[in-house]
Amino acid sequence: MNPTLKNILISIGGFILGNMVNMATLIMGMKIIPAPKGVELSDPQSFIENADKFTSMHFIFPLLAHALGTFVASYFICRLVSGKQKLFAIGTGLVFLVLGFFNLQNIPHPTWFAVIDLFLSYIPMALFGFFVAMKTLEEPEI
């Protein structure tokens, strides 16, 4: 298979996998820390209208979801692409960063969440995924 096409398909698969991890983490978080009474999370308007009812605890799993989703996508992509893994990791982080920025623009979040989310959940986690992938690709010493 053409290496460029292979890398594109791997990247698409990585983004899908990262988003699946993100959603699974959010769903798990909603079961552990339920939404405040009267908030219907499946209705974006209900979330926006009741944003003041959420506590700091309600934002732990979204932070974790964004970080884990980015990490898993980057790790997967860097393990499988042919060359330029660090560039792919940074690209992965940037894609998730842009999506996270749009999320922050459309849904109200506390300032502390926005700062932590934008500065720690995307580029640093994508690079962490790259470093872990590269470490696991190294040959063990005998």
N, C-alpha and C positions, 0 to 999 in steps of 0.2 A: 504494500500500500504506500502511496505517496506520503512522505513524512509530514508535509504541511497539512494534508487532509487528516492524517492520523492525529496530529497535535490539535487541530480544530475540534475533531470529534471528542478527543479526550477532555478538552477544555469545556465543551458543552456538557459532557457527562459529569465533570467535576462540579460545575455550577448547579446542575440538577441535584446531585448528591448533597452538596452544601446546603441547598435550600430545603431538602428533605430533612436533614439533620436540624436545621433551624426550626422548621415547623414541628418536628417531633419534640424538640426541647420546649417549645412554647406550649404545646398541648400538655406535656407532662407538668410543666409549671402551673398551668391553669388548674390541674387536678390537685396539686400540692398546695398552692396558694390561690384559692378561688377569688373571682372578681367580687368587688363590693356588691352588696344587695342593690338590686334595681339596675345593674349594668348588664346589658346583653352584648357579649364580646363578638358575636357574629354580626352585629349591626354597628358599622363604623360610626354612625351618627350618635348612637347611644354611648359609645366609648368617648366621643368628643364632648358630648353634653355632660358627662359625668366624670371627666378627667380629674376634677378636684377631689373625688372620693378615693382615689388610688393612693396608697402609701408607698414608701420606699421599698418595702418588701415585694410589692407587685412588679417592680422593675428589675429585680434580680434575674429572673429567668429570661426576660428579653435580652439583657446584656449577655448572659451566658449563651443564649441561642445565637446571637449575632457572632460572638467570638468562636463558638464551636463550629458553626456553619462555615465560616471563613477558613478556620483551621483545617477542617476535613476536606474542603474543596481544594485548598492549596496543597495539602499533603498528597491527595489523590492525583492531582494534576502533575505535581513535581515528581512523583514516583514513576509516572508513565510516559511523560513527554520525552521527545528526543532532543536533548540539548537545551540550553538557555533556560534552565529550570528557575533561576532567580528572577528572570524577566517574567516568566509565567506566573510566579508567585506574586510579584508586585502587581501585575495585571489583574490577577484574581482579587487581590486586596482592593485595588482601585474600583473594580466593578462592584464589589460588595459595599465599598464606601459610598459610591454614587447612589446605590439603591438605599443605603441607610440614611443618606442625606435627604432623599425624597420622602422616606418614611417620617423623618423628623419634621419635614415641612408640612406633611398632610395630617399628622396625628400629634396632638399636644403631648409633650414630655417635659419633665422638670429639667432645668438647666444643667444640673449635675449629671443627669443621665445623658444628655446630649453631648457634653464634653467627654465623658468617659467613653461613650459609645463611638464617637467619631475618632478619638485619638488612640484608643486602645483595642477596639474590637476588630478592626479591619486590617490595616497595613501591618501592625505588629503581629497579629495572629497569622496573617498570610506568610510573613517571614518566618515565624515560628514553625509553621507547617513545612516550609521549605527546608529549614535546618533539620527538623526531625526526619524528613524524607531523605535528605542527603546523608544523614547519619546512618539510617537503616539501609541505605544502598551501599555503604562502604563494606569492603571485604573484612571479615574478622581476622585478627592476627592469630596465627597458630603457634 
